[in-house]
Amino acid sequence: MDRSSEIPNQLPDDDVETTGKRTLSLTQQRITFVIALAYSIFNIVALVIMPVGPWIHLPVNLAFASVLTLLIYKGPCEARKGLAKLVDALFIVAALACTIYYMVEYKEMVWRIAAFPTTLDVVFSALLIVVGLEITRRASGLALSLVGLGFLLYGFFGNYIPGFLGHSGFSFERIVTYLYSDTGIFGTALAAASSFVFLFILFGSFLNKFGCGEVFIDLATGLAGHTRGGPAKVAVMSSALFGTVAGSSIANVAATGSFTIPLMKRIGYRPEFAGAVEAAASTGGQIMPPVMGSTAFILAEIVGVAYPTLALKSMFPAILYFLSVLIMVDLEAVRTGLQGLPKSELPSVKKVLREKGAFLLPIVAIFVALLVLKVSTSRAAILGICTALLVPLLAKGVEVNWRGVLEAIAGGATGVLNIIASCTTAGIIIGILALTGLGVKIGTALIHLSGGNIFFLLVAAMFLSMLLGMGLPTAAAYIITGSVIGPGLTMAGVPMLTAHLFIFYFSLLAMVTPPVALASYTAAGIANASASRTGWEGFKLCIAAFIVPYLFVYRPALILEGTPVEIIYSIIVAIAGIMLLGCGVQGFFLRKANAIQRVLLITASLCLLSPSIIADLAALTLVIVTVVINSDTREAATTAFRGLLGKRAQTS
């Protein structure tokens, strides 16, 4: 069947469980397609050709996203079609009225909002909050809507809470109109989602439409499929590549897991482990430069750092993350004796590059534009899109007609819906935090509870980030945790960018951390495995990655803050740390490790967190003790050392 004749739902949704999409009739598909196309065209014009002010750009984005979300996603009364249509119509009218009123009244409202609001200000403010919570519930799941509602209730009734967590109290009018401003719903989060994020999702939509994912899988399979445990390494590599254009854990799992998980099961990996590998690797796709997913753009906007700087500083931590997963996968393959696939069954890397190498050009173009030419993020995205349009002309076997191009353009709109919805509710949360001062209060409490000790503060921030991030899309999880925990870390002396990167990593790791591990559960469905077991396996696989954020806090050279010698030394220490932790967790170090050796290896890895020569020497001593206390390990180390000497002698 000719896929170009279909009107697809484009990119998979972000990292959320939603109420589900409707099955649209042909007429409904055409209507939503036209609206999505108009939405994308408006943003392209407004961001590239004819810039407009944020008081127009942001409400128009929210209006388009609200209408599309209400048409595409199921509502609360789906069983009764007549009532469902009425509810949708009322919400659509409310969304349009609230956003149009904001555009028309903005210049006057900035002088009266939250101080002397009119009756219409209050009505439209309250209506937009309700619309925002509903589109979030539909596109991003109930969890985030409940979190937003919880913060609203705190704003209304927090004056009844005793102690320092309470506030002095605010009127209904003050709260809702404060949120109906650029300090609330129309704030930083929505601004980032409507600009940089939209353009990069549009970029990903073009590559996805042209078949970029298949090329990445073929490349990874050809490179690593023949090694021990090869299909698992293919999952890691392909997810890292696909993550540069998808920026969503669940989209990544869905796109690459349908191929890699059956391959892993075929060579002997347990279904739970196969699903866990895909979940862990796909989660890391959101931290892989040059395109790190929607959350990275929001982080750059909140912290006030140029995106190229963020991408460059995130390079080594991202590599360390994937290296940690590869180490865990390799150790599992060694421990269980799993082999790779026959080379005869693998695609030729040379052939893939010769015929489909053009798919790499858009990513290279963005990388060069951001990190070498240092152009703006928006211009880099546009350059990537223009380069992507050349792919069908340069790559063999890629046929795209004008309809396909229009579907890719519309895909930018449908792909951003859940991010716009999440950022709307995130704006409500940020507004409440700013109005009540709750974020600063929680930060102060964290510092007090940790006794001023940075390590205990980081541990508390880690648990809070993962707790708040469970069940939420990564962008919303980061915005909430960054607003709640970020002030505490910066007050304790952690640099702002480092603090927010730390929070970002652990908000991301919530996707593979039980009891709510959405990426793992998605992979479990593909693997026909137990969701809970897959979740715990994914957590185990990522355990080595858990020390990466601590490493770049204690060793800032990992995010390129130091001399070349410090950077190189920190990278070596970081690699040693994740290898030792992986060996300790998997129970394999040259040979099968006993309980004492595993404890020593894990302790050695933790010693490397401390940026001191004494701690590094202590780690080295523990490794030597680990080798010496077991005869099998001692023999394996001796054999490996002699083999290394023999190779050097032959070379000389």
HUJOUR-V357793 format. One record per backbone hydrogen bond with DSSP energy under -1.0 kcal/mol. CO is the residue of the C=O (numbers start at 1). NH is the residue of the N-H. Records with the same first field share a line. If there is no record, write none. Layout:
CO->NH ; NH
//
This chain:
2->5
3->6
14->16
20->74
25->29
26->30
27->31
28->32
29->33
30->34
31->35
32->36
33->37
34->38
35->39
36->40
37->41
38->42
39->43
40->44
41->45
42->46
43->47
44->48
45->50
53->56 ; 57
54->58
56->60
57->61
58->62
59->63
60->64
61->65
62->66
63->67
64->68
65->69
66->70
67->71
68->72
69->73
72->22
77->80
80->84
81->85
82->86
83->87
84->88
85->89
86->90
87->91
88->92
89->93
90->94
91->95
92->96
93->97
94->98
95->99
96->100
97->101
98->102
99->103
100->104
101->105
102->106
105->109
106->110
108->111
109->113
112->115 ; 116
118->122
119->123
120->124
121->125
122->126
123->127
124->128
125->129
126->130
127->131
128->132
129->133
130->134
131->135
132->136
133->137
134->138
135->139
136->140
142->146
143->147
144->148
145->149
146->150
147->151
148->152
149->153
150->154
151->155
152->156
153->157
154->158
157->160
158->161
163->166
171->175
172->176
173->177
174->178
175->179
179->185
181->184 ; 186
184->187
187->191
188->192
189->193
190->194
192->197
195->199
196->200
197->201
198->202
199->203
200->204
201->205
202->206
203->207
204->208
205->209
206->210
207->212
211->215
212->216
213->217
214->218
215->219
216->220
217->221
218->222
219->223
220->224
221->225
224->227
225->341
227->230
229->232 ; 233
230->234
231->235
232->236
233->237
234->238
235->239
236->240
237->241
238->242
239->243
241->244
242->245 ; 246
248->252
249->253
250->254
251->255
252->256
253->257
256->259 ; 260
257->261
259->263
260->264
261->265
262->266
263->267
264->269
270->274
271->275
272->276
273->277
274->278
275->279
276->280
277->281
278->282
279->283
280->284
283->286
284->287
294->298
295->299
296->300
297->301
298->302
299->303
300->304 ; 305
306->310
307->311
308->312
309->313
310->314
312->315
314->318
315->319
316->320
317->321
318->322
319->323
320->324
321->325
322->326
323->327
324->328
325->329
326->330
327->331
328->332
329->333
330->334
331->335
332->336
333->338
342->345
343->346
348->352
349->353
350->354
351->355
352->356
353->357
355->396
356->359
357->360
358->361
360->364
361->365
362->366
363->367
364->368
365->369
366->370
367->371
368->372 ; 373
369->375
376->380
377->381
378->382
379->383
380->384
381->385
382->386
383->387
384->388
385->389
387->390
388->391
390->394
391->395
401->405
402->406
403->407
404->408
405->409
406->410
407->411
410->414
411->415
416->420
417->421
418->422
419->423
420->424
421->425
422->426
423->427
424->428
425->429
426->430
427->431
428->432
429->433
430->434
431->435
432->436
433->437
437->441
438->442
439->443
440->444
441->445
442->446
443->447
444->448
445->449
446->450
447->452
450->453
453->457
454->458
455->459
456->460
457->461
458->462
459->463
460->464
461->465
462->466
463->467
464->468
465->469
469->472
473->477
474->478
475->479
476->480
477->481
478->482
479->483
480->484
481->485
485->489
486->490
487->491
488->492
489->494
490->493
495->499
496->500
497->501
498->502
499->503
500->504
501->505
502->506
503->507
504->508
505->509
508->511
509->512
511->519 ; 520
517->521
518->522
519->523
520->524
521->525
522->526
523->527
524->529
530->534
531->535
532->536
533->537
534->538
535->539
536->540
537->541
538->542
544->547
545->548
547->551
548->552
549->553
550->554
551->555
555->558
556->559 ; 561
557->560
563->567
564->568
565->569
566->570
567->571
568->572
569->573
570->574
571->575
572->576
573->577
574->578
575->579
576->580
577->581
578->582
579->583
580->584
581->585
582->586
583->587 ; 588
587->593
589->591
591->589
594->598
595->599
596->600
597->601
598->602
599->603
600->604
601->605
602->606
603->607
604->608
606->609
607->610
610->612
612->616
613->617
614->618
615->619
616->620
617->621
618->622
619->623
620->624
621->625
622->626
623->627
624->628
625->629
630->634
631->635
632->636
633->637
634->638
635->639
636->640
637->641
638->642
639->643
640->644
641->645
642->646
643->647
644->648
645->649
646->650
647->651
648->652
//
